[in-house]
Amino acid sequence: MRETSRRQPETFVEKKVARVLVVDDDAIMCELIQEILTSAGMECVTMTDSPKAASHLTQVKFDAIFLDERMPSLDGIGLTRHVRASGLNQSTPIVMITGEDDRTLLGRAFEAGVNFFLFKPVDRHRILHLIRVTADSIEREARRFQRVKVRRKVSIECGTERLSGSTFDLSFGGMFVQTSYVLPVGLSVVVRLELKPGQPPIRLAARVARVSGDDCMGLQIENVGSPEHKAFQEFLLPLVLAEGQ
């Protein structure tokens, strides 16, 4: 009798390169930091308009943010408060670029949510030193949103609405799903995710973080620390760690 085996669902871990946003109204400073971060193996996006950066940060996830303290319209502290208020980058490490060493200013920046400071004059040595100091924080944030491409059944509830579909990928911070239609960005939902066939789905609180087309949504998990979320992490962790093997 010939032996047969059931094929396990195919999974693929997408290797995560740290993605950094630099916001500074000085285009030359943006180019300098971009060149150094890129040489260190990071993907770097630069913006010189802080209000536009604030809008961009609600739609795109970054693993670290460098921002200038003095900018017109929306300064570094104001932009930090905006980032920390809600959204995809609420826990992203923030580096403030400043030429000031006033304790009151630094205290306000820390209170707003700044994690590290890059003091002017900025040069390659200072930036590379800062990268070494912040490496653990950036790696943790990158891993938290590292995506594993795997299909799992999912249902989404919001009030009286019920949607069924499947995941495209999962990360510790959320999931990208395909359903019959999409819900508005910012909407709070309940997700029921089937981790293993035949087992009861786990229940997660989430928020619609982005939409793509008419039938795909990115969901950000919000009930971090719950037993269900821990079960989700235990399922996902071996798949994430497999990338490094």
Number of C-alpha atoms within 10 A of each C-alpha: 3 3 4 6 5 5 6 6 8 8 12 14 19 13 14 15 14 20 19 24 24 25 28 26 19 13 12 10 18 22 16 14 20 20 14 17 21 14 11 11 11 17 16 21 16 21 18 18 16 22 17 12 20 17 12 13 20 17 15 13 19 23 26 25 24 23 31 25 24 16 20 12 10 18 17 25 24 17 24 25 16 20 24 17 12 12 19 21 22 18 15 23 21 26 23 25 22 19 15 11 10 8 9 9 14 18 12 12 21 17 13 19 23 24 15 18 21 19 15 11 9 15 14 13 10 13 17 16 12 15 15 10 12 17 14 11 15 23 15 14 21 21 20 15 20 22 25 22 19 16 18 18 18 20 19 21 15 13 8 5 9 10 16 16 19 19 22 19 21 24 22 23 20 23 23 22 26 21 18 10 14 19 22 12 15 15 12 20 21 18 22 18 21 20 18 11 9 7 8 11 17 16 19 23 20 23 22 22 25 20 20 12 8 12 14 21 24 23 26 25 22 17 13 15 8 13 13 17 20 13 12 20 16 12 13 17 14 10 17 23 11 10 13 8 5
